[in-house]
């Protein structure tokens, strides 16, 4: 038994930390789309494309950390960190930076020693990370450092593969490569001070005598370099986690500098997300710290790169630490000012709107998602969404031994953490519900197989075969507790209801695919740096008696998502609504032909296109000037009367004025109605978040 705080205390902590944010923080996941024998697998999954010319971050609602984006011809290409999972380094492409398709993995297996195979050790939180994606003279390059090894190089003439693999003679932390106009290749790497050097022609080593330290440690640069040359100037973008998480940049007229540093081109953008559960100290034992709404800028966008479209627009892609779901990719408009590329809009530099207009393209792109998540295992190969936890043991898993099933033979392991051939896919938010059908009829004594939430701590639900028979069991690594009942059947459906806003998961089971029965206590999911990944769904089997056992057959992995679109609640166009500031508790009202805080007034919602609205009361519109002053104005609505309708990650409404790129709010202290906020605070004390409901009576008007 491990020491832990109680589930009741954890739930209380969430309640206390969420009071200012409204009830939406505590929406519980509900069962739906049961994976019954005759039901179709669910296919709807998160898309950032809102279908109206706008998009909503994150671009993917599953982990895609350390993104690096390039443009080659008509296409943008993207890759990112995959750590210990195999295959690794996914290559995606897009024409509009919002809708992406999967092309290939640059590496099928990276087997650099026994620990990569979970033999006498592991590489959790290690492996492939912080890749540098480049294209030069007809060849695609991905450079990636690997812990304890030299930097790895993967090359292909076609991004669909095949990819070749070789190793450099140096280990370069968080490197970025630049192919300069004169044909020479340069590399920058390291943290804060940062080094630069010229690479040899074969790119495997540094040219002797060319290495130089670029910055003092206090200059403001970080790590995760992205090295560019634009219009004759050299730029280095980096992520700095010293103090407040931010992105910094440096520029120079010469590749070796001297470089001028801008300490912040992106800072503070967390969309108002509360910092979630954290491990308190180094476990075991596992002790959790509750969510902290008072924390500032600990989740902010950081580490990413920029790219220019054919229309001349500049865009940035960077990641955000989004609690237990992991690190999520976000797309930011980039504004150049005084020669610096700021993530954000002219009136709000450094801050990224969660919802904004998609990049302009000649031909509107259809909605695309890179992966299918549900799987009947009817194909001869695994879908690209699946990745093995470490290098798999070929011959001990099969899609052919029982057609239509994934068969995992049980191999010896002390626990799920050491289990080989665990098949995983990234969890997806904000709420999702993996369900799988398991046939455990051929498990042998000492075997365990089931559905897990791979994290640290982890939890699972599965079948255990003992000398006395078959048990249905839930294990929570946080507490070390097992919950066991006699298995109602050898063929059973296992489910995990995962809510990544409350960071709570609940296991359940069914024998008929219709009624699911909870088992065990709720499990708390945490952000942690042991695996350096978010939660992953895992299908697993192992034998804890030091021998090979029987096998488990998995069928119909079905992933249901409650909120697969950027807006949880559709924009109420042509409706009349009332608005209440959740921070001040006051409504947005009208008094003496002016806006005032008090009893909520009624406003008609007009559709201004691309997810934008105007708010009309009588013959007047809510209007904002460049200084953020708010009034009521007659006449047809223009930019000053137009707001981007933006939901927070937890479902509340924020309204960003197109007049100054700032957010409307009711100041809780002065009750002034003003549009001056850079974005919602996690604790909700700024009055930026609004709750809304349709007014009683007629349905409003407008267009």
C-alpha positions as semicolon CSV with decimal commas, in nm:
position;residue;x (nm);y (nm);z (nm)
1;X;0,000;0,000;0,000
2;X;0,140;0,340;-0,101
3;X;0,068;0,662;0,084
4;X;-0,161;0,898;-0,107
5;X;-0,410;1,170;-0,046
6;X;-0,769;1,055;-0,054
7;X;-0,995;1,073;-0,357
8;X;-1,230;1,291;-0,150
9;X;-0,949;1,540;-0,088
10;X;-0,860;1,547;-0,456
11;X;-1,217;1,612;-0,560
12;X;-1,246;1,885;-0,297
13;X;-0,931;2,047;-0,432
14;X;-1,076;2,057;-0,783
15;X;-1,397;2,209;-0,650
16;X;-1,210;2,479;-0,459
17;X;-0,978;2,554;-0,750
18;X;-1,265;2,573;-0,998
19;X;-1,517;2,793;-0,818
20;X;-1,440;3,105;-1,020
21;X;-1,454;2,922;-1,350
22;X;-1,811;2,803;-1,334
23;X;-1,966;2,463;-1,333
24;X;-1,822;2,367;-1,670
25;X;-1,494;2,258;-1,505
26;X;-1,677;1,972;-1,337
27;X;-1,874;1,830;-1,628
28;X;-1,844;1,452;-1,593
29;X;-1,782;1,220;-1,883
30;X;-2,089;1,019;-1,976
31;X;-2,115;0,679;-2,135
32;X;-2,209;0,671;-2,499
33;X;-2,165;0,472;-2,818
34;X;-2,113;0,138;-2,647
35;X;-1,899;-0,100;-2,846
36;X;-2,166;-0,364;-2,879
37;X;-2,126;-0,644;-3,128
38;X;-2,347;-0,491;-3,398
39;X;-2,272;-0,120;-3,339
40;X;-2,057;0,071;-3,584
41;X;-1,726;0,200;-3,453
42;X;-1,721;0,569;-3,371
43;X;-1,527;0,776;-3,624
44;X;-1,587;1,139;-3,521
45;X;-1,269;1,288;-3,382
46;X;-1,127;1,627;-3,293
47;X;-1,086;1,874;-3,575
48;X;-0,962;2,229;-3,534
49;X;-1,148;2,336;-3,851
50;X;-1,476;2,501;-3,752
51;X;-1,617;2,480;-4,103
52;X;-1,677;2,855;-4,130
53;X;-1,332;2,980;-4,226
54;X;-1,207;2,978;-3,868
55;X;-1,013;2,729;-3,658
56;X;-0,983;2,662;-3,286
57;X;-0,667;2,556;-3,105
58;X;-0,526;2,304;-3,037
59;X;-0,470;2,184;-3,391
60;X;-0,464;1,830;-3,251
61;X;-0,621;1,753;-2,912
62;X;-0,367;1,478;-2,851
63;X;-0,002;1,514;-2,770
64;X;0,225;1,634;-3,048
65;X;0,520;1,790;-2,871
66;X;0,820;1,986;-3,002
67;X;0,663;2,061;-3,342
68;X;0,881;2,163;-3,634
69;X;0,712;2,279;-3,954
70;X;0,856;2,345;-4,300
71;X;0,712;2,437;-4,639
72;X;0,816;2,254;-4,955
73;X;0,633;2,341;-5,277
74;X;0,258;2,356;-5,214
75;X;0,273;2,161;-4,888
76;X;0,358;2,221;-4,526
77;X;0,522;1,931;-4,342
78;X;0,529;1,866;-3,969
79;X;0,700;1,629;-3,729
80;X;0,748;1,609;-3,353
81;X;0,879;1,419;-3,052
82;X;0,780;1,055;-2,994
83;X;1,018;0,953;-2,712
84;X;1,010;0,578;-2,639
85;X;0,715;0,486;-2,863
86;X;0,761;0,291;-3,186
87;X;0,725;0,368;-3,471
88;X;0,851;0,722;-3,421
89;X;0,875;1,064;-3,584
90;X;0,540;1,097;-3,764
91;X;0,546;1,299;-4,085
92;X;0,226;1,494;-4,161
93;X;0,140;1,731;-4,443
94;X;-0,113;2,010;-4,496
95;X;-0,198;2,287;-4,738
96;X;-0,360;2,520;-4,485
97;X;-0,181;2,442;-4,153
98;X;-0,514;2,336;-4,000
99;X;-0,610;2,014;-4,180
100;X;-0,335;1,753;-4,174
101;X;-0,287;1,406;-4,317
102;X;-0,047;1,134;-4,209
103;X;0,224;1,030;-4,454
104;X;0,475;0,809;-4,273
105;X;0,691;0,744;-3,972
106;X;1,058;0,824;-4,025
107;X;1,165;0,532;-3,805
108;X;0,989;0,198;-3,760
109;X;1,202;0,078;-3,468
110;X;1,487;0,243;-3,287
111;X;1,665;-0,048;-3,118
112;X;1,982;0,086;-2,958
113;X;2,015;-0,157;-2,671
114;X;1,829;-0,384;-2,426
115;X;1,653;-0,101;-2,243
116;X;1,487;-0,001;-2,572
117;X;1,327;-0,348;-2,562
118;X;1,230;-0,327;-2,192
119;X;1,499;-0,580;-2,109
120;X;1,655;-0,500;-1,773
121;X;1,563;-0,133;-1,799
122;X;1,357;0,114;-1,997
123;X;1,378;0,438;-2,193
124;X;1,065;0,604;-2,058
125;X;1,102;0,977;-2,116
126;X;1,397;0,921;-2,346
127;X;1,440;0,811;-2,706
128;X;1,354;1,047;-2,991
129;X;1,292;1,410;-2,898
130;X;1,305;1,770;-3,025
131;X;1,351;1,694;-3,397
132;X;1,473;1,947;-3,652
133;X;1,285;1,908;-3,983
134;X;1,457;2,043;-4,295
135;X;1,456;2,015;-4,676
136;X;1,756;2,075;-4,899
137;X;1,837;1,991;-5,261
138;X;1,558;1,735;-5,301
139;X;1,608;1,561;-4,967
140;X;1,401;1,575;-4,647
141;X;1,605;1,564;-4,326
142;X;1,501;1,499;-3,967
143;X;1,773;1,547;-3,706
144;X;1,692;1,422;-3,357
145;X;1,892;1,377;-3,041
146;X;1,866;1,048;-2,853
147;X;1,957;1,020;-2,486
148;X;2,292;0,853;-2,429
149;X;2,365;0,834;-2,800
150;X;2,480;1,060;-3,078
151;X;2,233;1,269;-3,278
152;X;2,037;1,064;-3,531
153;X;1,971;1,164;-3,895
154;X;1,676;1,037;-4,100
155;X;1,657;1,117;-4,472
156;X;1,413;1,060;-4,759
157;X;1,355;1,198;-5,105
158;X;0,981;1,132;-5,063
159;X;0,818;1,224;-4,730
160;X;0,612;0,906;-4,758
161;X;0,938;0,716;-4,728
162;X;1,135;0,505;-4,731
163;X;1,351;0,681;-4,474
164;X;1,716;0,597;-4,416
165;X;1,888;0,624;-4,078
166;X;2,243;0,709;-3,976
167;X;2,415;0,850;-3,672
168;X;2,621;1,164;-3,625
169;X;2,952;1,171;-3,441
170;X;2,826;1,431;-3,193
171;X;2,539;1,458;-2,947
172;X;2,371;1,796;-2,997
173;X;2,102;1,887;-2,743
174;X;1,784;2,038;-2,897
175;X;1,957;2,111;-3,225
176;X;1,835;2,304;-3,527
177;X;2,001;2,292;-3,869
178;X;2,019;2,569;-4,129
179;X;2,120;2,513;-4,491
180;X;2,256;2,853;-4,590
181;X;2,242;3,014;-4,933
182;X;2,608;2,934;-5,002
183;X;2,550;2,561;-4,956
184;X;2,704;2,542;-4,610
185;X;2,510;2,381;-4,327
186;X;2,512;2,520;-3,974
187;X;2,376;2,387;-3,647
188;X;2,276;2,558;-3,321
189;X;2,212;2,367;-3,000
190;X;2,215;2,365;-2,618
191;X;2,037;2,567;-2,347
192;X;2,070;2,943;-2,279
193;X;2,431;2,991;-2,388
194;X;2,373;2,801;-2,714
195;X;2,647;2,686;-2,945
196;X;2,684;2,721;-3,320
197;X;2,906;2,534;-3,564
198;X;2,939;2,448;-3,930
199;X;2,856;2,088;-4,024
200;X;3,073;1,873;-4,248
201;X;2,948;1,803;-4,599
202;X;2,812;1,463;-4,494
203;X;2,636;1,632;-4,195
204;X;2,775;1,381;-3,946
205;X;3,022;1,603;-3,761
206;X;3,131;1,958;-3,687
207;X;3,397;2,125;-3,898
208;X;3,699;2,166;-3,666
209;X;3,746;2,518;-3,539
210;X;3,395;2,640;-3,627
211;X;3,222;2,593;-3,290
212;X;3,133;2,909;-3,099
213;X;2,923;2,998;-2,793
214;X;2,659;3,252;-2,898
215;X;2,508;3,394;-2,578
216;X;2,569;3,459;-2,213
217;X;2,350;3,240;-1,994
218;X;2,159;3,548;-1,877
219;X;2,092;3,680;-2,227
220;X;1,739;3,540;-2,227
221;X;1,764;3,253;-2,475
222;X;1,644;2,904;-2,386
223;X;1,644;2,568;-2,566
224;X;1,454;2,395;-2,846
225;X;1,618;2,609;-3,112
226;X;1,462;2,684;-3,451
227;X;1,722;2,834;-3,686
228;X;1,617;3,040;-3,993
229;X;1,736;3,289;-4,250
230;X;1,485;3,548;-4,373
231;X;1,571;3,830;-4,613
232;X;1,940;3,804;-4,536
233;X;1,902;3,800;-4,156
234;X;1,958;3,504;-3,927
235;X;1,700;3,421;-3,661
236;X;1,701;3,174;-3,373
237;X;1,377;3,103;-3,186
238;X;1,390;2,925;-2,851
239;X;1,182;2,820;-2,550
240;X;1,289;2,953;-2,212
241;X;1,142;2,799;-1,898
242;X;1,356;3,002;-1,654
243;X;1,102;3,204;-1,458
244;X;0,792;3,242;-1,673
245;X;0,753;3,007;-1,969
246;X;0,802;3,201;-2,291
247;X;0,953;3,205;-2,637
248;X;1,255;3,422;-2,703
249;X;1,433;3,509;-3,025
250;X;1,769;3,632;-3,149
251;X;1,873;3,789;-3,480
252;X;2,195;3,884;-3,656
253;X;2,329;3,997;-3,991
254;X;2,595;3,724;-3,987
255;X;2,554;3,357;-3,909
256;X;2,805;3,385;-3,624
257;X;2,656;3,708;-3,492
258;X;2,672;3,915;-3,289
259;X;2,308;3,834;-3,206
260;X;2,054;4,072;-3,057
261;X;1,803;3,904;-2,821
262;X;1,431;3,968;-2,779
263;X;1,342;3,798;-2,451
264;X;0,975;3,745;-2,535
265;X;0,800;3,698;-2,868
266;X;0,533;3,479;-2,707
267;X;0,447;3,475;-2,338
268;X;0,156;3,406;-2,109
269;X;-0,077;3,228;-2,349
270;X;-0,243;2,938;-2,169
271;X;-0,604;3,014;-2,275
272;X;-0,686;3,045;-1,906
273;X;-0,626;2,676;-1,833
274;X;-0,573;2,594;-1,466
275;X;-0,249;2,413;-1,386
276;X;-0,364;2,062;-1,299
277;X;-0,250;1,784;-1,068
278;X;0,125;1,740;-1,020
279;X;0,341;1,483;-0,847
280;X;0,461;1,623;-0,516
281;X;0,818;1,508;-0,481
282;X;0,978;1,210;-0,649
283;X;0,762;0,899;-0,612
284;X;0,709;0,648;-0,485
285;X;0,515;0,707;-0,268
286;X;0,282;0,898;-0,497
287;X;0,155;1,219;-0,341
288;X;-0,040;1,457;-0,561
289;X;-0,061;1,833;-0,544
290;X;-0,408;1,963;-0,638
291;X;-0,482;2,201;-0,925
292;X;-0,354;2,556;-0,873
293;X;-0,571;2,830;-1,029
294;X;-0,335;3,097;-0,895
295;X;-0,040;2,971;-1,100
296;X;0,060;3,206;-1,381
297;X;0,230;3,129;-1,710
298;X;0,335;2,776;-1,618
299;X;0,151;2,623;-1,915
300;X;0,221;2,894;-2,173
301;X;0,284;2,830;-2,541
302;X;0,652;2,762;-2,606
303;X;0,895;2,577;-2,833
304;X;0,799;2,605;-3,194
305;X;0,878;2,751;-3,531
306;X;0,741;2,986;-3,795
307;X;0,658;2,957;-4,163
308;X;0,535;3,182;-4,444
309;X;0,246;3,096;-4,678
310;X;0,219;3,165;-5,051
311;X;-0,016;3,452;-4,961
312;X;0,260;3,619;-4,761
313;X;0,108;3,541;-4,422
314;X;0,329;3,431;-4,135
315;X;0,222;3,162;-3,891
316;X;0,376;2,995;-3,589
317;X;0,332;2,647;-3,450
318;X;0,423;2,587;-3,088
319;X;0,324;2,360;-2,802
320;X;0,146;2,410;-2,472
321;X;0,182;2,197;-2,159
322;X;-0,186;2,107;-2,122
323;X;-0,179;1,900;-1,802
324;X;-0,229;1,523;-1,819
325;X;-0,336;1,516;-2,184
326;X;0,021;1,618;-2,265
327;X;0,171;1,886;-2,488
328;X;-0,062;2,015;-2,759
329;X;0,022;2,191;-3,086
330;X;-0,125;2,537;-3,145
331;X;-0,134;2,759;-3,453
332;X;-0,064;3,130;-3,406
333;X;-0,085;3,426;-3,644
334;X;0,258;3,592;-3,650
335;X;0,295;3,971;-3,654
336;X;0,628;4,122;-3,757
337;X;0,710;4,439;-3,566
338;X;1,043;4,619;-3,560
339;X;1,196;4,318;-3,733
340;X;1,075;4,063;-3,475
341;X;0,824;3,780;-3,536
342;X;0,570;3,804;-3,253
343;X;0,320;3,528;-3,202
344;X;-0,016;3,706;-3,187
345;X;-0,207;3,999;-3,335
346;X;-0,097;4,364;-3,367
347;X;-0,302;4,481;-3,068
348;X;-0,203;4,188;-2,847
349;X;0,153;4,086;-2,932
350;X;0,275;3,767;-2,772
351;X;-0,074;3,627;-2,717
352;X;-0,246;3,377;-2,945
353;X;-0,622;3,380;-3,002
354;X;-0,764;3,034;-2,940
355;X;-1,004;3,084;-3,232
356;X;-0,899;3,277;-3,540
357;X;-0,930;3,286;-3,918
358;X;-0,763;3,005;-4,106
359;X;-0,465;3,083;-4,329
360;X;-0,572;3,203;-4,672
361;X;-0,537;2,952;-4,956
362;X;-0,641;2,953;-5,321
363;X;-0,855;2,642;-5,279
364;X;-1,042;2,583;-4,952
365;X;-0,926;2,256;-4,802
366;X;-1,161;1,981;-4,684
367;X;-1,159;1,882;-4,320
368;X;-0,887;1,622;-4,265
369;X;-0,759;1,445;-3,958
370;X;-0,429;1,254;-3,958
371;X;-0,551;0,940;-3,778
372;X;-0,843;0,701;-3,744
373;X;-0,865;0,617;-3,374
374;X;-1,119;0,336;-3,350
375;X;-1,011;-0,001;-3,484
376;X;-1,179;-0,333;-3,558
377;X;-0,836;-0,499;-3,615
378;X;-0,976;-0,636;-3,942
379;X;-0,684;-0,515;-4,153
380;X;-0,356;-0,695;-4,204
381;X;-0,154;-0,409;-4,056
382;X;-0,202;-0,182;-3,759
383;X;-0,342;0,164;-3,821
384;X;-0,085;0,446;-3,797
385;X;-0,246;0,575;-3,475
386;X;-0,099;0,278;-3,286
387;X;0,251;0,285;-3,138
388;X;0,425;0,023;-2,929
389;X;0,554;0,101;-2,582
390;X;0,926;0,047;-2,657
391;X;1,045;-0,191;-2,932
392;X;0,792;-0,473;-2,981
393;X;0,871;-0,845;-2,971
394;X;0,782;-0,966;-3,317
395;X;0,620;-1,308;-3,328
396;X;0,450;-1,250;-2,992
397;X;0,165;-1,045;-3,131
398;X;-0,052;-1,104;-3,434
399;X;-0,340;-0,976;-3,644
400;X;-0,350;-1,301;-3,841
401;X;-0,371;-1,581;-3,583
402;X;-0,735;-1,492;-3,523
403;X;-0,854;-1,269;-3,808
404;X;-1,036;-0,960;-3,684
405;X;-0,855;-0,963;-3,349
406;X;-0,532;-0,830;-3,205
407;X;-0,364;-1,119;-3,024
408;X;-0,108;-1,039;-2,754
409;X;0,083;-1,336;-2,617
410;X;0,166;-1,286;-2,250
411;X;0,535;-1,238;-2,179
412;X;0,698;-1,225;-1,833
413;X;0,694;-0,888;-1,654
414;X;0,676;-0,772;-1,294
415;X;0,398;-0,524;-1,370
416;X;0,224;-0,334;-1,647
417;X;0,513;-0,082;-1,644
418;X;0,754;-0,353;-1,763
419;X;0,505;-0,532;-1,992
420;X;0,638;-0,578;-2,344
421;X;0,417;-0,549;-2,653
422;X;0,184;-0,299;-2,495
423;X;0,008;-0,129;-2,785
424;X;-0,071;0,238;-2,726
425;X;-0,226;0,545;-2,878
426;X;-0,232;0,902;-2,753
427;X;-0,526;1,002;-2,535
428;X;-0,745;1,273;-2,685
429;X;-0,931;1,555;-2,514
430;X;-1,115;1,724;-2,380
431;X;-1,315;1,411;-2,294
432;X;-1,287;1,067;-2,447
433;X;-1,393;0,715;-2,375
434;X;-1,185;0,420;-2,500
435;X;-1,373;0,090;-2,498
436;X;-1,234;-0,246;-2,601
437;X;-1,366;-0,599;-2,621
438;X;-1,135;-0,853;-2,453
439;X;-1,147;-1,230;-2,482
440;X;-0,949;-1,373;-2,192
441;X;-1,050;-1,737;-2,235
442;X;-0,693;-1,841;-2,315
443;X;-0,514;-1,665;-2,031
444;X;-0,305;-1,890;-1,808
445;X;-0,224;-1,868;-1,439
446;X;-0,028;-1,550;-1,367
447;X;-0,157;-1,373;-1,678
448;X;-0,312;-1,026;-1,675
449;X;-0,454;-0,847;-1,980
450;X;-0,665;-0,539;-2,029
451;X;-0,698;-0,167;-2,095
452;X;-0,457;0,076;-1,927
453;X;-0,398;0,447;-1,889
454;X;-0,023;0,461;-1,940
455;X;0,111;0,746;-1,731
456;X;0,312;0,782;-1,411
457;X;0,128;0,687;-1,201
458;X;-0,072;0,453;-1,424
459;X;-0,394;0,257;-1,382
460;X;-0,562;-0,034;-1,557
461;X;-0,869;-0,254;-1,576
462;X;-0,831;-0,613;-1,689
463;X;-0,870;-0,984;-1,640
464;X;-0,635;-1,171;-1,403
465;X;-0,604;-1,548;-1,421
466;X;-0,525;-1,715;-1,087
467;X;-0,527;-2,075;-0,970
468;X;-0,877;-2,010;-0,832
469;X;-1,018;-1,869;-1,155
470;X;-1,060;-1,543;-1,345
471;X;-1,082;-1,205;-1,172
472;X;-1,188;-0,868;-1,309
473;X;-0,947;-0,616;-1,156
474;X;-0,873;-0,246;-1,139
475;X;-0,527;-0,133;-1,027
476;X;-0,439;0,226;-0,930
477;X;-0,065;0,283;-0,901
478;X;-0,118;0,606;-0,707
479;X;-0,255;0,421;-0,406
480;X;-0,121;0,077;-0,487
481;X;-0,476;-0,055;-0,443
482;X;-0,638;-0,341;-0,631
483;X;-1,015;-0,370;-0,666
484;X;-1,108;-0,727;-0,756
485;X;-1,430;-0,910;-0,829
486;X;-1,495;-1,250;-0,981
487;X;-1,502;-1,200;-1,356
488;X;-1,862;-1,220;-1,482
489;X;-1,736;-1,366;-1,814
490;X;-1,418;-1,439;-2,005
491;X;-1,539;-1,216;-2,288
492;X;-1,591;-0,865;-2,155
493;X;-1,591;-0,501;-2,259
494;X;-1,358;-0,267;-2,073
495;X;-1,395;0,110;-2,068
496;X;-1,223;0,420;-1,931
497;X;-1,417;0,746;-1,907
498;X;-1,147;1,015;-1,924
499;X;-1,218;1,383;-1,857
500;X;-0,903;1,585;-1,913
501;X;-1,060;1,903;-1,777
502;X;-1,114;1,753;-1,431
503;X;-0,827;1,503;-1,489
504;X;-1,043;1,222;-1,358
505;X;-1,091;0,880;-1,515
506;X;-1,333;0,606;-1,418
507;X;-1,313;0,242;-1,525
508;X;-1,617;0,030;-1,602
509;X;-1,710;-0,300;-1,768
510;X;-1,996;-0,461;-1,955
511;X;-2,095;-0,808;-2,065
512;X;-2,368;-0,698;-2,307
513;X;-2,232;-0,374;-2,455
514;X;-2,531;-0,181;-2,319
515;X;-2,493;-0,151;-1,944
516;X;-2,155;-0,052;-1,804
517;X;-2,079;-0,100;-1,435
518;X;-1,812;0,117;-1,266
519;X;-1,531;-0,065;-1,086
520;X;-1,278;0,090;-0,848
521;X;-1,240;0,450;-0,740
522;X;-1,187;0,741;-0,981
523;X;-0,827;0,767;-1,101
524;X;-0,646;1,100;-1,103
525;X;-0,440;1,170;-1,414
526;X;-0,134;1,394;-1,374
527;X;0,121;1,582;-1,580
528;X;0,465;1,436;-1,520
529;X;0,811;1,422;-1,674
530;X;0,892;1,054;-1,621
531;X;0,748;0,942;-1,952
532;X;0,761;1,302;-2,083
533;X;0,428;1,229;-2,249
534;X;0,062;1,268;-2,173
535;X;-0,171;0,983;-2,090
536;X;-0,180;0,704;-2,347
537;X;-0,443;0,436;-2,391
538;X;-0,279;0,093;-2,387
539;X;-0,381;-0,265;-2,465
540;X;-0,157;-0,497;-2,268
541;X;-0,088;-0,847;-2,142
542;X;0,183;-0,989;-1,917
543;X;0,260;-1,279;-1,684
544;X;0,386;-1,190;-1,335
545;X;0,526;-1,537;-1,257
546;X;0,840;-1,500;-1,466
547;X;0,727;-1,708;-1,762
548;X;0,542;-1,686;-2,088
549;X;0,172;-1,758;-2,047
550;X;-0,130;-1,776;-2,274
551;X;-0,270;-1,501;-2,489
552;X;-0,536;-1,231;-2,495
553;X;-0,752;-1,142;-2,794
554;X;-0,866;-0,781;-2,834
555;X;-1,146;-0,676;-3,065
556;X;-1,322;-0,352;-3,152
557;X;-1,127;-0,074;-2,991
558;X;-1,376;0,212;-2,999
559;X;-1,293;0,568;-2,903
560;X;-1,587;0,800;-2,842
561;X;-1,531;1,174;-2,805
562;X;-1,786;1,395;-2,637
563;X;-1,661;1,727;-2,778
564;X;-1,484;1,670;-3,113
565;X;-1,514;2,031;-3,232
566;X;-1,363;2,364;-3,135
567;X;-1,687;2,502;-2,997
568;X;-1,861;2,279;-2,743
569;X;-2,184;2,481;-2,779
570;X;-2,273;2,619;-3,126
571;X;-2,270;2,997;-3,164
572;X;-2,632;3,112;-3,114
573;X;-2,669;3,309;-3,436
574;X;-3,007;3,480;-3,480
575;X;-3,081;3,425;-3,112
576;X;-3,129;3,665;-2,825
577;X;-2,899;3,594;-2,532
578;X;-2,808;3,721;-2,187
579;X;-2,446;3,741;-2,069
580;X;-2,310;3,715;-1,715
581;X;-1,947;3,775;-1,619
582;X;-1,838;3,476;-1,412
583;X;-1,565;3,674;-1,236
584;X;-1,784;3,961;-1,119
585;X;-2,116;3,779;-1,104
586;X;-2,274;4,074;-1,285
587;X;-2,464;4,070;-1,608
588;X;-2,385;4,273;-1,918
589;X;-2,672;4,517;-1,915
590;X;-2,798;4,846;-2,057
591;X;-2,878;5,154;-1,850
592;X;-2,955;5,500;-1,990
593;X;-2,850;5,390;-2,340
594;X;-2,508;5,281;-2,213
595;X;-2,357;4,948;-2,118
596;X;-2,350;4,875;-1,747
597;X;-2,282;4,590;-1,508
598;X;-2,590;4,468;-1,329
599;X;-2,898;4,281;-1,435
600;X;-2,823;4,110;-1,767
601;X;-2,974;4,273;-2,072
602;X;-3,077;4,104;-2,393
603;X;-2,860;4,104;-2,706
604;X;-2,927;3,970;-3,052
605;X;-2,635;3,771;-3,193
606;X;-2,555;3,866;-3,554
607;X;-2,336;3,646;-3,772
608;X;-2,039;3,848;-3,897
609;X;-1,871;3,546;-4,060
610;X;-1,575;3,324;-3,969
611;X;-1,700;3,269;-3,615
612;X;-1,746;3,640;-3,545
613;X;-2,049;3,815;-3,400
614;X;-2,202;4,154;-3,336
615;X;-2,419;4,211;-3,031
616;X;-2,729;4,424;-3,093
617;X;-2,966;4,576;-2,840
618;X;-3,249;4,775;-2,990
619;X;-3,102;4,990;-3,268
620;X;-2,751;4,991;-3,120
621;X;-2,447;4,764;-3,118
622;X;-2,184;4,695;-2,854
623;X;-1,883;4,892;-2,981
624;X;-1,513;4,907;-2,886
625;X;-1,256;5,171;-2,981
626;X;-0,881;5,126;-3,007
627;X;-0,832;5,222;-2,642
628;X;-1,070;4,947;-2,529
629;X;-1,351;5,182;-2,432
630;X;-1,692;5,020;-2,474
631;X;-2,013;5,194;-2,577
632;X;-2,335;5,145;-2,770
633;X;-2,332;5,268;-3,129
634;X;-2,595;5,310;-3,397
635;X;-2,546;5,216;-3,757
636;X;-2,430;4,904;-3,941
637;X;-2,168;4,704;-3,747
638;X;-1,805;4,732;-3,852
639;X;-1,477;4,607;-3,704
640;X;-1,536;4,808;-3,386
641;X;-1,865;4,626;-3,334
642;X;-1,732;4,281;-3,422
643;X;-1,608;4,020;-3,175
644;X;-1,439;3,684;-3,228
645;X;-1,653;3,433;-3,037
646;X;-1,397;3,223;-2,846
647;X;-1,466;2,947;-2,598
648;X;-1,217;2,869;-2,326
649;X;-1,089;2,514;-2,302
650;X;-1,342;2,460;-2,022
651;X;-1,637;2,589;-2,221
652;X;-1,695;2,947;-2,103
653;X;-1,735;3,231;-2,354
654;X;-1,482;3,507;-2,421
655;X;-1,530;3,788;-2,671
656;X;-1,223;3,934;-2,845
657;X;-1,277;4,273;-3,009
658;X;-1,149;4,319;-3,362
659;X;-1,093;4,686;-3,280
660;X;-0,794;4,622;-3,054
661;X;-0,747;4,240;-3,035
662;X;-0,840;4,254;-2,665
663;X;-1,108;4,079;-2,463
664;X;-1,430;4,227;-2,330
665;X;-1,476;4,201;-1,954
666;X;-1,657;4,336;-1,651
667;X;-1,392;4,444;-1,401
668;X;-1,481;4,267;-1,073
669;X;-1,339;4,554;-0,866
670;X;-1,480;4,859;-1,046
671;X;-1,764;4,690;-1,243
672;X;-1,643;4,885;-1,546
673;X;-1,725;4,733;-1,886
674;X;-1,403;4,747;-2,086
675;X;-1,216;4,559;-2,359
676;X;-0,858;4,567;-2,235
677;X;-0,769;4,209;-2,140
678;X;-0,489;4,015;-2,309
679;X;-0,676;3,691;-2,233
680;X;-0,853;3,502;-1,955
681;X;-0,670;3,433;-1,629
682;X;-0,677;3,075;-1,495
683;X;-0,852;3,174;-1,171
684;X;-1,125;3,368;-1,350
685;X;-1,082;3,677;-1,133
686;X;-1,051;3,916;-1,429
687;X;-1,416;3,906;-1,540
688;X;-1,325;3,793;-1,893
689;X;-1,525;3,469;-1,888
690;X;-1,896;3,492;-1,959
691;X;-2,176;3,248;-1,917
692;X;-2,463;3,291;-2,160
693;X;-2,811;3,156;-2,216
694;X;-3,088;3,227;-2,457
695;X;-3,328;3,490;-2,333
696;X;-3,688;3,394;-2,272
697;X;-3,935;3,516;-2,530
698;X;-3,858;3,551;-2,900
699;X;-3,555;3,407;-3,065
700;X;-3,398;3,738;-3,157
701;X;-3,317;3,855;-3,504
702;X;-3,026;3,962;-3,716
703;X;-2,852;3,762;-3,979
